[in-house]
Amino acid sequence: EFDVVKKHTVLGYEALKRIPNITETSACVALYHHERFDGTGYPTGKQAQSIHVYAKIVAVADVFDAITSDRVYGSKEDPYKAMEYILRSSEAHFDKEIV
């Protein structure tokens, strides 16, 4: 199941590339927003400075949104808990400067 979920980055990138006036940078943000600073993310395992700054920003926002929203796989948490997780994960998963 998780392998299917992980395809959304590539599918989103491909869909955005077909839309006139969408920049390559915007499409790449969709593609790389699940990459992690330490290289453990997907779809390509990019790490640190090879991840575009906008993708790093969206990665943090995406995790905050996932934690603070009701999802099929879990109930929402308070925003402060989301920030605690993000702060604990900075350096490994997120660029500390972005956090």
NUPA-983011 format. One record per residue: residue number from 1; x, y, z of N, C-alpha, C, O in turn. Coordinates in steps of 0.02 Angstrom, whole numbers, padded with zeros to 5 digits. Atoms other than C-alpha are relative to their C-alpha. Layout:
N
<k=NUM, n.u=X, n.v=Y, n.w=Z, ca.u=X, ca.v=Y, ca.w=Z, c.u=X, c.v=Y, c.w=Z, o.u=X, o.v=Y, o.w=Z>
...
END
This chain:
99
<k=1, n.u=00041, n.v=-00060, n.w=00000, ca.u=00000, ca.v=00000, ca.w=00000, c.u=00043, c.v=00063, c.w=00000, o.u=00029, o.v=00111, o.w=-00036>
<k=2, n.u=-00042, n.v=-00059, n.w=-00005, ca.u=00137, ca.v=00122, ca.w=00046, c.u=00036, c.v=00014, c.w=-00066, o.u=00047, o.v=00072, o.w=-00084>
<k=3, n.u=-00031, n.v=-00010, n.w=00065, ca.u=00221, ca.v=00094, ca.w=-00123, c.u=-00048, c.v=00036, c.w=-00048, o.u=-00026, o.v=00077, o.w=-00088>
<k=4, n.u=00050, n.v=-00035, n.w=00041, ca.u=00060, ca.v=00150, ca.w=-00207, c.u=-00005, c.v=00073, c.w=00022, o.u=-00007, o.v=00118, o.w=-00020>
<k=5, n.u=00004, n.v=-00069, n.w=-00026, ca.u=00049, ca.v=00304, ca.w=-00094, c.u=00060, c.v=00041, c.w=-00023, o.u=00052, o.v=00099, o.w=-00041>
<k=6, n.u=-00061, n.v=-00036, n.w=00019, ca.u=00228, ca.v=00351, ca.w=-00135, c.u=00000, c.v=00023, c.w=-00073, o.u=00038, o.v=00068, o.w=-00091>
<k=7, n.u=00002, n.v=-00020, n.w=00070, ca.u=00185, ca.v=00363, ca.w=-00320, c.u=-00031, c.v=00068, c.w=-00011, o.u=-00025, o.v=00097, o.w=-00065>
<k=8, n.u=00034, n.v=-00064, n.w=00010, ca.u=00086, ca.v=00523, ca.w=-00290, c.u=00049, c.v=00056, c.w=-00017, o.u=00030, o.v=00105, o.w=-00049>
<k=9, n.u=-00049, n.v=-00052, n.w=00016, ca.u=00246, ca.v=00625, ca.w=-00301, c.u=00015, c.v=00002, c.w=-00075, o.u=00017, o.v=00055, o.w=-00105>
<k=10, n.u=-00015, n.v=00004, n.w=00072, ca.u=00287, ca.v=00564, ca.w=-00477, c.u=-00062, c.v=00016, c.w=-00041, o.u=-00058, o.v=00052, o.w=-00090>
<k=11, n.u=00062, n.v=-00015, n.w=00037, ca.u=00106, ca.v=00569, ca.w=-00534, c.u=-00017, c.v=00074, c.w=00002, o.u=-00039, o.v=00102, o.w=-00048>
<k=12, n.u=00012, n.v=-00072, n.w=-00006, ca.u=00087, ca.v=00746, ca.w=-00468, c.u=00047, c.v=00040, c.w=-00044, o.u=00026, o.v=00087, o.w=-00077>
<k=13, n.u=-00049, n.v=-00032, n.w=00042, ca.u=00246, ca.v=00799, ca.w=-00555, c.u=-00020, c.v=-00005, c.w=-00074, o.u=-00021, o.v=00045, o.w=-00110>
<k=14, n.u=00019, n.v=00010, n.w=00070, ca.u=00190, ca.v=00724, ca.w=-00720, c.u=-00063, c.v=00039, c.w=-00019, o.u=-00068, o.v=00066, o.w=-00074>
<k=15, n.u=00062, n.v=-00038, n.w=00013, ca.u=00017, ca.v=00804, ca.w=-00706, c.u=00015, c.v=00075, c.w=-00006, o.u=-00011, o.v=00109, o.w=-00050>
<k=16, n.u=-00016, n.v=-00071, n.w=00002, ca.u=00090, ca.v=00976, ca.w=-00669, c.u=00040, c.v=00018, c.w=-00062, o.u=00032, o.v=00073, o.w=-00089>
<k=17, n.u=-00040, n.v=-00014, n.w=00060, ca.u=00212, ca.v=00963, ca.w=-00815, c.u=-00044, c.v=00009, c.w=-00062, o.u=-00024, o.v=00042, o.w=-00109>
<k=18, n.u=00045, n.v=-00006, n.w=00057, ca.u=00064, ca.v=00949, ca.w=-00933, c.u=-00041, c.v=00065, c.w=00000, o.u=-00075, o.v=00080, o.w=-00048>
<k=19, n.u=00039, n.v=-00062, n.w=-00006, ca.u=-00012, ca.v=01114, ca.w=-00873, c.u=00043, c.v=00058, c.w=-00025, o.u=00098, o.v=00070, o.w=00001>
<k=20, n.u=-00038, n.v=-00058, n.w=00025, ca.u=00044, ca.v=01267, ca.w=-00973, c.u=00012, c.v=00050, c.w=00057, o.u=-00031, o.v=00060, o.w=00100>
<k=21, n.u=-00020, n.v=-00053, n.w=-00046, ca.u=00133, ca.v=01401, ca.w=-00871, c.u=00017, c.v=-00024, c.w=00071, o.u=00030, o.v=00017, o.w=00114>
<k=22, n.u=-00025, n.v=00025, n.w=-00064, ca.u=00175, ca.v=01287, ca.w=-00724, c.u=00076, c.v=-00007, c.w=-00008, o.u=00100, o.v=-00039, o.w=-00054>
<k=23, n.u=-00073, n.v=00001, n.w=00006, ca.u=00360, ca.v=01310, ca.w=-00693, c.u=00028, c.v=-00068, c.w=00019, o.u=-00003, o.v=-00108, o.w=00055>
<k=24, n.u=-00036, n.v=00061, n.w=-00019, ca.u=00484, ca.v=01168, ca.w=-00679, c.u=00010, c.v=-00003, c.w=00075, o.u=00005, o.v=-00056, o.w=00106>
<k=25, n.u=-00009, n.v=-00003, n.w=-00073, ca.u=00518, ca.v=01226, ca.w=-00501, c.u=-00063, c.v=-00023, c.w=00036, o.u=-00058, o.v=-00062, o.w=00084>
<k=26, n.u=00063, n.v=00020, n.w=-00033, ca.u=00335, ca.v=01206, ca.w=-00453, c.u=-00012, c.v=-00074, c.w=-00007, o.u=-00032, o.v=-00107, o.w=00041>
<k=27, n.u=00009, n.v=00072, n.w=00011, ca.u=00326, ca.v=01033, ca.w=-00530, c.u=00050, c.v=-00040, c.w=00043, o.u=00032, o.v=-00092, o.w=00070>
<k=28, n.u=-00051, n.v=00034, n.w=-00040, ca.u=00487, ca.v=00984, ca.w=-00440, c.u=-00017, c.v=00001, c.w=00074, o.u=00000, o.v=-00046, o.w=00111>
<k=29, n.u=00022, n.v=-00002, n.w=-00070, ca.u=00414, ca.v=01038, ca.w=-00273, c.u=-00048, c.v=-00058, c.w=00013, o.u=-00043, o.v=-00092, o.w=00064>
<k=30, n.u=00046, n.v=00057, n.w=-00007, ca.u=00274, ca.v=00912, ca.w=-00300, c.u=00039, c.v=-00066, c.w=00000, o.u=00022, o.v=-00112, o.w=00037>
<k=31, n.u=-00040, n.v=00062, n.w=00005, ca.u=00403, ca.v=00780, ca.w=-00347, c.u=00042, c.v=-00013, c.w=00062, o.u=00047, o.v=-00071, o.w=00083>
<k=32, n.u=-00051, n.v=00010, n.w=-00052, ca.u=00525, ca.v=00808, ca.w=-00204, c.u=-00022, c.v=00018, c.w=00071, o.u=00020, o.v=00019, o.w=00116>
<k=33, n.u=00020, n.v=-00023, n.w=-00067, ca.u=00419, ca.v=00863, ca.w=-00055, c.u=00002, c.v=-00056, c.w=00053, o.u=-00008, o.v=-00042, o.w=00112>
<k=34, n.u=-00009, n.v=00054, n.w=-00049, ca.u=00442, ca.v=00691, ca.w=00027, c.u=00073, c.v=-00022, c.w=00006, o.u=00087, o.v=-00072, o.w=00039>
<k=35, n.u=-00071, n.v=00013, n.w=-00010, ca.u=00631, ca.v=00692, ca.w=00013, c.u=00017, c.v=00023, c.w=00071, o.u=-00014, o.v=00070, o.w=00097>
<k=36, n.u=-00020, n.v=-00018, n.w=-00068, ca.u=00716, ca.v=00701, ca.w=00183, c.u=00073, c.v=00020, c.w=00001, o.u=00114, o.v=-00005, o.w=-00037>
<k=37, n.u=-00066, n.v=-00030, n.w=-00003, ca.u=00871, ca.v=00797, ca.w=00232, c.u=00055, c.v=-00053, c.w=00004, o.u=00109, o.v=-00043, o.w=-00023>
<k=38, n.u=-00050, n.v=00052, n.w=-00008, ca.u=00962, ca.v=00636, ca.w=00278, c.u=00000, c.v=-00052, c.w=-00056, o.u=00037, o.v=-00101, o.w=-00053>
<k=39, n.u=00002, n.v=00045, n.w=00058, ca.u=00919, ca.v=00550, ca.w=00112, c.u=-00048, c.v=-00059, c.w=00006, o.u=-00049, o.v=-00102, o.w=-00037>
<k=40, n.u=00045, n.v=00057, n.w=-00010, ca.u=00787, ca.v=00432, ca.w=00182, c.u=-00069, c.v=00008, c.w=-00032, o.u=-00111, o.v=-00036, o.w=-00026>
<k=41, n.u=00065, n.v=-00012, n.w=00030, ca.u=00642, ca.v=00507, ca.w=00085, c.u=-00009, c.v=-00032, c.w=-00067, o.u=00031, o.v=-00074, o.w=-00088>
<k=42, n.u=00015, n.v=00027, n.w=00067, ca.u=00566, ca.v=00468, ca.w=-00084, c.u=-00025, c.v=00057, c.w=-00044, o.u=-00048, o.v=00107, o.w=-00018>
<k=43, n.u=-00010, n.v=00060, n.w=00040, ca.u=00555, ca.v=00460, ca.w=-00234, c.u=00073, c.v=-00017, c.w=-00018, o.u=00086, o.v=-00072, o.w=-00041>
<k=44, n.u=-00068, n.v=00012, n.w=00024, ca.u=00742, ca.v=00477, ca.w=-00265, c.u=00054, c.v=-00006, c.w=00054, o.u=00110, o.v=-00024, o.w=00038>
<k=45, n.u=-00050, n.v=00003, n.w=-00053, ca.u=00829, ca.v=00483, ca.w=-00096, c.u=00047, c.v=00059, c.w=00000, o.u=00102, o.v=00054, o.w=00027>
<k=46, n.u=-00041, n.v=-00061, n.w=-00002, ca.u=00895, ca.v=00659, ca.w=-00124, c.u=00014, c.v=00018, c.w=00073, o.u=-00024, o.v=-00001, o.w=00118>
<k=47, n.u=-00013, n.v=-00022, n.w=-00069, ca.u=00976, ca.v=00736, ca.w=00029, c.u=00029, c.v=00070, c.w=00001, o.u=00054, o.v=00096, o.w=-00048>
<k=48, n.u=-00030, n.v=-00065, n.w=-00017, ca.u=01029, ca.v=00901, ca.w=00106, c.u=-00009, c.v=00051, c.w=-00055, o.u=-00065, o.v=00066, o.w=-00076>
<k=49, n.u=00002, n.v=-00057, n.w=00046, ca.u=01074, ca.v=01036, ca.w=-00018, c.u=-00023, c.v=-00018, c.w=-00071, o.u=-00034, o.v=00027, o.w=-00111>
<k=50, n.u=00025, n.v=00018, n.w=00067, ca.u=01018, ca.v=00936, ca.w=-00171, c.u=-00076, c.v=00005, c.w=-00004, o.u=-00105, o.v=-00003, o.w=-00058>
<k=51, n.u=00073, n.v=-00010, n.w=-00001, ca.u=00836, ca.v=00964, ca.w=-00118, c.u=-00014, c.v=00074, c.w=-00007, o.u=00014, o.v=00115, o.w=00029>
<k=52, n.u=00016, n.v=-00071, n.w=00011, ca.u=00763, ca.v=01127, ca.w=-00184, c.u=-00030, c.v=00030, c.w=00064, o.u=-00068, o.v=-00003, o.w=00099>
<k=53, n.u=00024, n.v=-00033, n.w=-00061, ca.u=00726, ca.v=01252, ca.w=-00045, c.u=-00076, c.v=00001, c.w=00005, o.u=-00103, o.v=-00006, o.w=00059>
<k=54, n.u=00074, n.v=-00001, n.w=-00002, ca.u=00542, ca.v=01262, ca.w=-00094, c.u=-00027, c.v=-00069, c.w=00019, o.u=-00077, o.v=-00073, o.w=00055>
<k=55, n.u=00021, n.v=00067, n.w=-00020, ca.u=00525, ca.v=01073, ca.w=-00078, c.u=00012, c.v=-00012, c.w=00074, o.u=-00027, o.v=-00047, o.w=00107>
<k=56, n.u=-00013, n.v=00005, n.w=-00072, ca.u=00604, ca.v=01085, ca.w=00095, c.u=-00054, c.v=00035, c.w=00040, o.u=-00075, o.v=00009, o.w=00092>
<k=57, n.u=00053, n.v=-00037, n.w=-00034, ca.u=00475, ca.v=01214, ca.w=00146, c.u=-00065, c.v=-00039, c.w=-00002, o.u=-00099, o.v=-00045, o.w=00049>
<k=58, n.u=00063, n.v=00038, n.w=00008, ca.u=00330, ca.v=01112, ca.w=00078, c.u=00003, c.v=-00064, c.w=00041, o.u=-00048, o.v=-00086, o.w=00067>
<k=59, n.u=-00007, n.v=00060, n.w=-00040, ca.u=00398, ca.v=00957, ca.w=00166, c.u=-00020, c.v=00013, c.w=00073, o.u=-00056, o.v=-00027, o.w=00103>
<k=60, n.u=00017, n.v=-00018, n.w=-00069, ca.u=00383, ca.v=01043, ca.w=00335, c.u=-00075, c.v=00014, c.w=00005, o.u=-00109, o.v=-00009, o.w=00051>
<k=61, n.u=00072, n.v=-00017, n.w=-00001, ca.u=00210, ca.v=01113, ca.w=00294, c.u=-00043, c.v=-00063, c.w=-00009, o.u=-00095, o.v=-00070, o.w=00023>
<k=62, n.u=00037, n.v=00062, n.w=00013, ca.u=00152, ca.v=00942, ca.w=00230, c.u=-00004, c.v=-00043, c.w=00063, o.u=-00056, o.v=-00070, o.w=00079>
<k=63, n.u=-00001, n.v=00039, n.w=-00061, ca.u=00204, ca.v=00854, ca.w=00390, c.u=-00043, c.v=00033, c.w=00054, o.u=-00080, o.v=-00001, o.w=00089>
<k=64, n.u=00042, n.v=-00037, n.w=-00047, ca.u=00124, ca.v=00990, ca.w=00497, c.u=-00074, c.v=-00013, c.w=-00015, o.u=-00113, o.v=-00027, o.w=00030>
<k=65, n.u=00069, n.v=00011, n.w=00021, ca.u=-00037, ca.v=00971, ca.w=00397, c.u=-00022, c.v=-00072, c.w=00014, o.u=-00078, o.v=-00084, o.w=00037>
<k=66, n.u=00016, n.v=00070, n.w=-00011, ca.u=-00032, ca.v=00781, ca.w=00408, c.u=-00014, c.v=-00015, c.w=00074, o.u=-00059, o.v=-00053, o.w=00091>
<k=67, n.u=00007, n.v=00013, n.w=-00072, ca.u=-00013, ca.v=00784, ca.w=00597, c.u=-00061, c.v=00036, c.w=00029, o.u=-00093, o.v=00010, o.w=00075>
<k=68, n.u=00055, n.v=-00040, n.w=-00028, ca.u=-00146, ca.v=00918, ca.w=00628, c.u=-00067, c.v=-00010, c.w=-00036, o.u=-00115, o.v=00025, o.w=-00021>
<k=69, n.u=00062, n.v=00014, n.w=00036, ca.u=-00278, ca.v=00846, ca.w=00510, c.u=-00022, c.v=-00072, c.w=00014, o.u=00019, o.v=-00116, o.w=00025>
<k=70, n.u=00026, n.v=00068, n.w=-00005, ca.u=-00392, ca.v=00696, ca.w=00530, c.u=00016, c.v=-00037, c.w=-00065, o.u=00005, o.v=-00011, o.w=-00120>
<k=71, n.u=-00018, n.v=00042, n.w=00057, ca.u=-00332, ca.v=00557, ca.w=00415, c.u=-00029, c.v=-00069, c.w=00010, o.u=-00049, o.v=-00087, o.w=00066>
<k=72, n.u=00025, n.v=00068, n.w=-00004, ca.u=-00389, ca.v=00381, ca.w=00376, c.u=00041, c.v=-00040, c.w=00051, o.u=00015, o.v=-00083, o.w=00086>
<k=73, n.u=-00046, n.v=00039, n.w=-00043, ca.u=-00237, ca.v=00316, ca.w=00472, c.u=00010, c.v=00030, c.w=00070, o.u=00050, o.v=00004, o.w=00108>
<k=74, n.u=-00009, n.v=-00027, n.w=-00067, ca.u=-00254, ca.v=00426, ca.w=00626, c.u=-00038, c.v=00065, c.w=00012, o.u=-00056, o.v=00101, o.w=-00035>
<k=75, n.u=00034, n.v=-00062, n.w=-00019, ca.u=-00338, ca.v=00567, ca.w=00720, c.u=00049, c.v=00058, c.w=00003, o.u=00109, o.v=00048, o.w=00012>
<k=76, n.u=-00043, n.v=-00058, n.w=-00001, ca.u=-00272, ca.v=00743, ca.w=00716, c.u=00029, c.v=00012, c.w=00070, o.u=-00001, o.v=-00007, o.w=00120>
<k=77, n.u=-00034, n.v=-00019, n.w=-00062, ca.u=-00152, ca.v=00805, ca.w=00848, c.u=-00001, c.v=00077, c.w=00006, o.u=-00015, o.v=00112, o.w=-00043>
<k=78, n.u=-00005, n.v=-00072, n.w=-00011, ca.u=-00134, ca.v=00978, ca.w=00924, c.u=00060, c.v=00028, c.w=-00038, o.u=00110, o.v=-00006, o.w=-00047>
<k=79, n.u=-00055, n.v=-00031, n.w=00036, ca.u=-00023, ca.v=01100, ca.w=00828, c.u=00067, c.v=-00002, c.w=00038, o.u=00120, o.v=-00010, o.w=00007>
<k=80, n.u=-00063, n.v=00001, n.w=-00037, ca.u=00104, ca.v=01105, ca.w=00969, c.u=00034, c.v=-00068, c.w=-00003, o.u=00096, o.v=-00072, o.w=-00003>
<k=81, n.u=-00029, n.v=00066, n.w=00007, ca.u=00128, ca.v=00917, ca.w=00955, c.u=00032, c.v=-00008, c.w=-00069, o.u=00084, o.v=-00041, o.w=-00076>
<k=82, n.u=-00029, n.v=00001, n.w=00067, ca.u=00158, ca.v=00937, ca.w=00769, c.u=00067, c.v=00036, c.w=00000, o.u=00116, o.v=00012, o.w=-00029>
<k=83, n.u=-00063, n.v=-00038, n.w=-00003, ca.u=00290, ca.v=01068, ca.w=00804, c.u=00053, c.v=-00037, c.w=00040, o.u=00112, o.v=-00035, o.w=00022>
<k=84, n.u=-00048, n.v=00040, n.w=-00039, ca.u=00372, ca.v=00958, ca.w=00936, c.u=00031, c.v=-00053, c.w=-00045, o.u=00092, o.v=-00063, o.w=-00044>
<k=85, n.u=-00025, n.v=00052, n.w=00046, ca.u=00386, ca.v=00818, ca.w=00807, c.u=00047, c.v=00030, c.w=-00051, o.u=00102, o.v=00003, o.w=-00064>
<k=86, n.u=-00041, n.v=-00032, n.w=00052, ca.u=00454, ca.v=00935, ca.w=00673, c.u=00066, c.v=00023, c.w=00029, o.u=00118, o.v=00013, o.w=-00002>
<k=87, n.u=-00062, n.v=-00022, n.w=-00031, ca.u=00581, ca.v=01010, ca.w=00792, c.u=00046, c.v=-00059, c.w=00017, o.u=00106, o.v=-00055, o.w=00007>
<k=88, n.u=-00040, n.v=00060, n.w=-00015, ca.u=00638, ca.v=00837, ca.w=00849, c.u=00029, c.v=-00030, c.w=-00064, o.u=00083, o.v=-00059, o.w=-00063>
<k=89, n.u=-00021, n.v=00030, n.w=00063, ca.u=00652, ca.v=00784, ca.w=00667, c.u=00046, c.v=00045, c.w=-00041, o.u=00074, o.v=00023, o.w=-00091>
<k=90, n.u=-00044, n.v=-00043, n.w=00038, ca.u=00751, ca.v=00935, ca.w=00610, c.u=00071, c.v=-00027, c.w=00006, o.u=00089, o.v=-00057, o.w=00057>
<k=91, n.u=-00067, n.v=00026, n.w=00011, ca.u=00927, ca.v=00892, ca.w=00556, c.u=-00003, c.v=-00068, c.w=-00034, o.u=00034, o.v=-00080, o.w=-00082>
<k=92, n.u=00005, n.v=00064, n.w=00034, ca.u=00876, ca.v=00713, ca.w=00510, c.u=-00047, c.v=00005, c.w=-00060, o.u=-00027, o.v=-00010, o.w=-00116>
<k=93, n.u=00049, n.v=-00002, n.w=00055, ca.u=00718, ca.v=00740, ca.w=00408, c.u=-00006, c.v=00067, c.w=-00033, o.u=-00021, o.v=00071, o.w=-00093>
<k=94, n.u=00012, n.v=-00067, n.w=00027, ca.u=00710, ca.v=00927, ca.w=00385, c.u=00063, c.v=00043, c.w=00006, o.u=00105, o.v=00032, o.w=00049>
<k=95, n.u=-00054, n.v=-00049, n.w=-00004, ca.u=00831, ca.v=01068, ca.w=00352, c.u=-00014, c.v=00044, c.w=00061, o.u=-00066, o.v=00077, o.w=00065>
<k=96, n.u=00009, n.v=-00037, n.w=-00063, ca.u=00854, ca.v=01150, ca.w=00522, c.u=-00013, c.v=00074, c.w=-00013, o.u=-00051, o.v=00106, o.w=00024>
<k=97, n.u=00012, n.v=-00070, n.w=00016, ca.u=00861, ca.v=01323, ca.w=00442, c.u=-00071, c.v=00013, c.w=-00023, o.u=-00099, o.v=00065, o.w=-00009>
<k=98, n.u=00070, n.v=-00007, n.w=00023, ca.u=00691, ca.v=01295, ca.w=00361, c.u=-00047, c.v=-00006, c.w=00060, o.u=-00094, o.v=00033, o.w=00066>
<k=99, n.u=00043, n.v=00010, n.w=-00059, ca.u=00614, ca.v=01231, ca.w=00524, c.u=00003, c.v=00063, c.w=00042, o.u=-00029, o.v=00066, o.w=00094>
END
